[in-house]
């Protein structure tokens, strides 16, 4: 799990509408991302920033970081950049910008401020592959009571624009779950003992087949190569309104992940083209940091929500 830094109190105020897309120069892929790969390119990190908008019945505070890649010779470049942005905005869209009827009912009863703080990194990039890792703190209605931490990834083929999911590259079966649980037990303790019942449960979660859990949570897996001959693999269980209402106890981490050696995953490899490209990958490309990156007023460094919960312990 990811550790939140201790936050310090800061003054809260209602500011006028400020919607700013912060960016430097557009990201440029110098090569055409041909089947031979991209030798020189830049991924520019950007930020979508909103502080207390008057557009909605409740306030919103958004600090959403996301990467952008521009390749003027690739027909899929715009689609890829849209996907990179939409992945960053996943929970913002679900809870705030495109709510379904269940969320709308929750909004009418519980919403006061919607906050989202997404940080993004690019842990793996080569001439063939690009992995973006999004870690998010978001508050479903009130940052003091309904704050969740989640993670999701996007793994792209730079030669085709294809997106790889975990089930595309690995065979998810009982043996894989047992491997994952052994690593999770070392990291998290007794919650992952690898019993038959636990194996069956986590297998259903990794395959998104547990209908009872899906009534309360959006389940998804995530992965990325680390560049150190290993992979981070995990799952998140993002709460739906009913689960949020039942767990109004302050910030909570809704993810589990472990790091596994690439060699340990060999028996589970599928015939996906991902593996040939991963095996032949060499680090290339540049990652440009987001300029003038803003801290989230409620969930960022120095925000009062963390001091509030420190005082409750």
N, C-alpha and C positions, 0 to 999 in steps of 0.2 A: 504494500500500500504506500501511497505517497504522503509524506509528512508535510503538514501545513506549517509555515513559519508563524511564530508568535506575532500577532498583530497588536498595534497600539491604537488608542482612541484617536479619532479625528472628527472635526466638526462636520455635521451633516446639514445640507441646505438644499433648497430647490433651485436649480439653475434653469436658465432659459434653454430652449431647444438648441442642442448642439449635435449635429450629426456630421461626423467627419470621417472621411476615408483617408487614413494616413498611409502614405507610400512614398517611396523614392522613385527612381526611374523604373520603367516597366521591366519585368524580368525578360531576359533575352536568351534564347537558345541559338548560339552562333551557327551550329550545324543544323541540318534539316531533320535530325532524328530519323535517319534511314534505318533499314534492317541491320546495318552494321553498328548502330548505336549513336549516341550523342557524345562527342568528345569534349565539347566546351559549351557550357550553359550556366546560367545564373537563375536561382530560385529566389525571388524577392519576397520577404515576409512583409505582410501588410496588416493593418488593423481596422476593423469596423468599430467605431466608437459612438456611443449614444449616451448622453447623461440627462436623465429626467425629461423625457419627451412629453409634450402636451397632446400628442396624437391619439393617445389611448385614454380609457377611463381610469387607468392607474399609471404610475410612473414606471419608467424603465431605465436601467443602467447597464449598458452593454460594452464590454471590452473584448472583442473577438479577434484573435490573431489567426491568420491563414496565409498559406503560401500561394504564389502565382508564378506560372511558367509560360513564357510566350515563345511560340515557334511559328513563324510566319509561313513556313513551308509545309506544315503538317495540318491536314484537314481537320484533325481532332483536337487541335490546341484549345479552341474556345470551349469545347465540351469538357476537356480536362480541367481547365481553370474554373469552370462553373462547378464541377464536381468537388474540386478542392475547397471552394468557398462554401458550397452547400453542406459539405461534411462538417465544417466548422460551425455552421449555423443550425445543426440538427436539432438540439434541444430548444434553441431559441424559436425555431419554426414550430416545433411541437407545442410548446407551452405558451407562445406569445404571438407569433405572426400568422400562423395557420392552425389555430386550435380546432379540434374536433368538438362534437357536441358534449362529450364527457368533460373535456377541459374547459369549455365555455361555462358549464354549470359550476365547476370548481372555481373559475374566475369570479363569477358573480358572488360567491360566498366567501372566498378566502383571499383574493388578490389585493395587495396594496402596492407592492413594488416588485417588478420582475428584474432580477439581476442575472447576468451571465458573464463569467470571466474565463475565456478560453486562451490557453497558451499552446503554441504549436512548435514542434521541432521536426527536423528532417534527419532521422537517425541513420538512414542508409540512402546513398545515391551513387549510381554508377552510370556507365554508358548505356545501360539497358533498363535499369529499374530505379524507381524513386518511391520512398516510403515517408509518409507524413504521419506524425503521432500527435493527436489532439487530446489534451487533458483539460477538463472543464470543471469549474465550480459554478453551480447555478442554483438560484432560489426559486422554487415554485410558489410564488406568492408573497413570501416574507422572508428576508435573509436571516432573521434570527431563528426561525422555527423550521424552515423547509429547505435547507441548503443541502445539496447532494454533490458528490464528486464522482465523475465518470471519466471514461477514456474510450477513444475509438481511433481507428487508423484508416489510412487509405494507401494501398500499395499499387503503384501504376507501372505499366509497361511503357517505356518511353518510345518504343519503336512502333507500337500499335495503338496506344491509348487505352488498352485493356486494363480493367481493375481486377486484382486477384483477391479473393476471399480465402479464409483459412481452409474451408472445405474444398477449394479448388486445388490447393497444393499438398494437403495432407489427408490421409484416410483417417477419419475420426471413428475409432472403435474402442472396445473395452481396453485393449492393450495400450492404446495411446492415452486413454484417461488414467490408467494406472501409472504410466510414466509421469503424466502431468501431476497427479495427486502426490506422488512421492516427493517431487520438487516443492509442491505447495505445502506439504506437511513440514518440510524442513524450514520453509519460510514463515508459515503462519501457525504451525503447531497442530494440536490434536483435532482441530476441525476437519482435517484431511487425513484420515487414517487409511483410506483406500479400501474400506470394507466393500462387500458386494453391493450393499444398499447404496453406499456413497458413490460407487462407480456407476451404478445405474442412474442415479440422480444427476450426476455431473455430465454423463453421456447425453442424457435428455436435454440438459441445458446447452451443451456445446452444439447439439443438433437442433436446438430450438423446437423441441418436440414436447415439452412439458406444458400441456394445455392449462393445468391449474395455475402454474406460476405465471403463464402468459396473460392470465386475466388481470394480474396486478402489476406485472413488470414487462418492459420491453427488453428482451434478452438479445445480446449480440456478442459474438466473439471478436477478438482483434489480435493482430500479430504484426511484428516487423522484424527484419534482420537487424542485428546490432552493428555489423561491420567487424565483429570480433569472432566470427565463426560460431555465432549463436543466434537464437531467436527469442524474443519476448512474446509469450503467448498467454492470452487470458480471456476473461469474459466480463461483461458488465450487465447488471440487472437494473436498468433505469426505471424508477417507480412511475406508475401511472397515478392519476388522482386519488384513487382509493387507497393505494399504498402510502402515498404522501400523507394523507389525512391521518392514517393510523400510526404513522411514525414521526409525528411532529415533536421531535426531541432534540433538534439542533443538527449541526453539520454531520454528515455521515458519508463514508466511502462506499460506493456501490460497485467496486471492482475487485477482482482477484487476478493476479498475473504472476508468471514465473519466467525465468530465463533458462532455456534448454540448449545444450550444445547441438550444433547443426548435425554432427555425426550421429547423435542419438535419435534424430528424426529420420534418418535414412530408410529404415524399414517401413516408414509410413508415407513416403513420397508417392504422389500420384504421377501420372504421365504428363502433367501440365508443362507447357513451355517455360514456365517460371524457373524451373530447376536448371535447365541448360543455361539460361541467362544469368541466374544467380551464380552458378559455378564458374562462369566465364567473366564475371563482373570485376571491374577495376574501378577504384574510386575516382570519380571525375566530377566536374561541375562545381559551381560556387553557390554558397548559401549566404544571402545578404540579409542582415538583421533589419528588423522593423525600425524605422526612424521615428523618433518622438513617441515611442510607445507609452500609452497612458495606463495608470493604475486604476483598477476598479474602485469606485467610491465606497462600496460596501464589502466587497470580497477580496480586494487587493491587499498589498502590503500596507500595514498601518491602519487597516480598517477595523472599526470598533466591534464588529460581530465576533471576532476572535477573542478579544478581551472580555466580552460579555460571557462567553462560554467558559473561559479560564476562571472567571469569578464564581461560576456555578459549581465548579468541581471541588 
